[in-house]
Amino acid sequence: MSAEIGGRTGRQGKLSQWLRGRRPKEAADEGGREALLLAAAGAGLPLAPAAHPVSGYRCSCDRVGCPTPGRHPLSFAWQTQSTTDRAQIERWARHQPQANFITATGMTHDVLDVPLEAGREALDRLLGSGVEVGPVAGSDDGRMLFFTLTRGTPEDEDEWWPCELDCHPETMDEHPGLRWHCRGSYVLVPPARLPGDDDQGVHWLRGPEHPLPDPLTLLETLTDACARHGGEAATATWPPRH
């Protein structure tokens, strides 16, 4: 048992080194943080303030035993609060210097969220095939986030694809494979800090200057990679609408 755990730890260490080698250099000062947030908003990703880790694994919110420390929005009205307005984001960033930020999905963009090993393989395959890949973020907790266009805003409300058909942030542990974040969900946007060691966080591997692709151009490669790395647990819940 200990050998198995040690093997996983070794792979995680190598993957963390790979992430640090591939991601763009991110400035540590507040100006760098603010610039990255504004770049994300400028690319059309609506942002809202989120909680941040405190003393390792605790959360900055007042909730006792918070199940998602440092990963959730500060306001219950985060969907309507999320914005790309530069002045508002500057105010939030300067008045809440430790806050993480989330981006609400299903408005202008979705996020295909996959295990790190599968994401690494898929990214190499996609780039090697000349497929247009948009922004990609790496999370030091073992996930990779592929930012894409949203599936659209149909006039008929019944045609919405709610995130509950896949997963939402409170139930992500139940979905170890591909998670499709769409309407009703959110993800942390870089730069963000994760609970645990000080250097754990969410970082851009490909920045928001890359145009958002159609999710269907990435989906097959991502699901194939997830199936190879995670077996049946990595099967995505994807009910297509016609």
C-alpha positions in Angstrom: 0.0 0.0 0.0 2.8 2.4 0.9 4.6 1.7 -2.4 1.4 2.5 -4.3 1.1 5.8 -2.5 4.7 6.6 -3.0 4.3 5.9 -6.7 1.4 8.4 -7.0 3.4 11.0 -5.1 6.4 10.6 -7.4 4.2 11.0 -10.5 2.5 14.1 -9.0 5.9 15.6 -8.3 7.0 15.1 -11.9 3.7 16.6 -13.1 4.1 19.6 -10.9 7.5 20.2 -12.3 6.1 19.9 -15.8 3.4 22.4 -15.0 5.9 24.9 -13.5 8.0 24.5 -16.6 5.2 25.0 -19.1 3.1 27.8 -17.5 3.9 31.5 -18.3 5.8 33.4 -15.7 3.3 35.1 -13.3 4.3 38.2 -11.4 4.1 37.8 -7.6 3.2 41.4 -6.9 -0.3 42.8 -6.8 0.2 44.6 -10.1 0.9 41.2 -11.8 -2.2 39.7 -10.2 -4.4 42.5 -11.2 -3.0 42.5 -14.8 -3.8 38.7 -15.1 -7.3 39.2 -13.8 -7.9 42.1 -16.2 -6.5 40.1 -19.1 -9.0 37.3 -18.3 -11.9 39.8 -18.1 -10.7 41.5 -21.3 -11.0 38.1 -23.0 -14.6 37.9 -22.0 -14.4 35.8 -18.9 -16.8 37.2 -16.3 -15.2 37.4 -12.8 -16.4 37.6 -9.2 -14.4 37.5 -5.9 -13.9 34.2 -4.1 -12.7 33.0 -0.8 -9.0 32.3 -0.2 -7.1 29.8 2.0 -6.1 30.7 5.5 -3.4 29.0 7.6 -3.0 26.1 5.2 -6.3 24.3 4.8 -8.8 26.7 6.4 -11.1 29.0 4.4 -11.4 32.8 4.7 -15.2 32.4 4.9 -17.1 32.2 8.2 -18.5 28.7 7.5 -17.4 26.1 10.0 -15.9 23.1 8.2 -16.1 24.7 4.8 -16.2 21.8 2.3 -14.5 23.8 -0.5 -12.0 26.1 1.3 -10.7 28.9 -0.9 -12.6 27.7 -3.9 -16.1 29.3 -3.7 -17.5 32.7 -4.5 -17.9 35.2 -1.6 -21.5 36.1 -2.6 -24.5 33.9 -3.1 -25.3 36.3 -6.0 -22.1 35.4 -7.9 -23.9 34.6 -11.1 -25.4 38.1 -11.4 -22.3 39.7 -9.8 -19.9 38.2 -12.3 -18.6 40.9 -14.7 -16.0 41.8 -17.2 -16.1 45.5 -16.2 -12.5 46.7 -15.8 -13.2 49.3 -13.1 -15.2 46.9 -10.9 -12.5 44.2 -11.1 -9.8 46.8 -10.2 -11.8 47.8 -7.1 -12.3 44.2 -6.1 -8.6 43.3 -6.6 -7.4 46.3 -4.7 -9.8 46.2 -1.8 -9.5 42.4 -1.4 -5.8 41.7 -2.1 -5.9 38.1 -0.9 -9.1 37.0 -2.6 -9.2 34.4 -5.3 -11.5 35.0 -8.2 -13.9 32.7 -10.0 -15.2 32.9 -13.5 -18.9 32.0 -14.0 -19.3 29.5 -16.9 -22.2 29.1 -19.2 -22.4 32.9 -20.1 -19.7 33.4 -22.7 -17.6 30.3 -22.1 -17.6 26.8 -20.7 -14.7 24.8 -19.1 -13.7 21.2 -19.8 -12.0 20.1 -16.6 -10.0 16.9 -16.8 -7.4 15.0 -14.7 -3.9 16.4 -15.1 -2.3 13.4 -16.8 -5.1 13.1 -19.3 -5.0 16.8 -19.9 -1.3 16.8 -20.6 -1.7 14.0 -23.1 -4.7 15.6 -24.8 -3.0 19.0 -25.0 0.1 17.6 -26.7 -2.1 15.6 -29.2 -4.3 18.6 -30.0 -1.4 21.0 -30.5 0.5 18.4 -32.5 -2.6 18.0 -34.8 -2.9 21.7 -35.4 -6.2 22.0 -33.5 -6.9 25.5 -32.3 -6.7 25.2 -28.5 -7.8 28.1 -26.4 -6.8 29.2 -22.9 -5.7 26.3 -20.6 -5.1 26.5 -16.9 -3.3 24.0 -14.7 -4.3 23.4 -11.1 -1.7 22.0 -8.6 -4.3 19.7 -7.2 -4.2 17.6 -10.3 -6.6 19.1 -12.8 -6.4 20.9 -16.1 -9.0 23.4 -17.4 -9.7 23.9 -21.1 -11.6 27.1 -21.7 -14.0 27.0 -24.6 -17.0 28.8 -26.1 -20.3 28.1 -24.3 -22.8 25.9 -26.1 -24.9 28.9 -26.8 -27.9 30.8 -25.4 -31.1 29.2 -26.9 -34.3 31.2 -26.9 -36.2 28.3 -25.4 -35.3 28.1 -21.7 -35.9 24.3 -21.8 -33.0 23.9 -24.2 -30.5 25.1 -21.6 -28.0 22.5 -20.6 -27.8 23.0 -16.8 -24.5 22.0 -15.2 -26.3 19.6 -12.9 -26.5 17.2 -15.8 -22.7 16.9 -15.4 -21.5 18.2 -12.1 -21.3 21.4 -10.1 -18.6 22.6 -7.7 -20.1 21.0 -4.6 -20.1 17.5 -6.1 -16.9 17.6 -8.1 -15.3 14.7 -6.0 -18.1 12.5 -7.5 -16.8 13.2 -11.0 -13.2 12.2 -11.2 -13.1 12.1 -15.0 -14.2 14.9 -17.4 -16.3 17.6 -15.9 -18.1 20.0 -18.2 -18.6 23.3 -16.4 -21.5 25.2 -18.1 -24.5 27.1 -16.9 -24.7 27.2 -13.1 -21.0 26.4 -12.4 -17.7 28.2 -12.0 -14.0 27.6 -11.8 -11.1 29.4 -10.2 -9.4 31.7 -12.6 -5.6 32.2 -12.5 -3.9 33.4 -10.5 -5.5 31.6 -7.5 -4.2 30.0 -4.4 -5.2 26.5 -3.2 -5.4 25.2 0.3 -2.1 23.6 1.6 1.4 24.7 0.7 1.9 28.3 -0.2 3.0 27.5 -3.8 -0.1 25.5 -4.6 -2.4 27.3 -7.0 -4.1 27.6 -10.4 -2.0 29.0 -13.2 -2.3 29.7 -16.9 -0.5 27.2 -19.2 -2.0 29.0 -22.3 -3.1 32.5 -21.5 -6.5 34.1 -22.1 -5.2 35.8 -25.3 -5.9 32.6 -27.2 -9.4 32.6 -28.8 -12.0 30.3 -27.3 -12.6 27.2 -29.4 -15.8 25.3 -30.0 -15.8 22.6 -27.2 -16.7 19.9 -29.7 -13.3 20.3 -31.4 -11.6 19.2 -28.1 -14.1 16.8 -26.6 -13.2 13.6 -28.4 -9.5 13.9 -27.7 -10.2 14.8 -24.0 -12.6 11.9 -23.4 -10.2 9.5 -25.1 -7.3 10.7 -22.9 -9.5 10.4 -19.8 -10.6 6.9 -20.7 -7.0 5.8 -21.1 -5.9 7.4 -17.8 -8.9 6.8 -15.7 -10.8 3.8 -17.1 -14.6 3.7 -16.6 -14.4 6.4 -13.8 -13.3 8.9 -16.4 -16.4 8.6 -18.7 -17.9 12.0 -19.2 -21.6 12.6 -18.7 -22.5 14.3 -22.0 -26.2 14.2 -23.0 -26.2 15.9 -26.5 -29.3 17.9 -27.4 -30.8 17.9 -30.9 
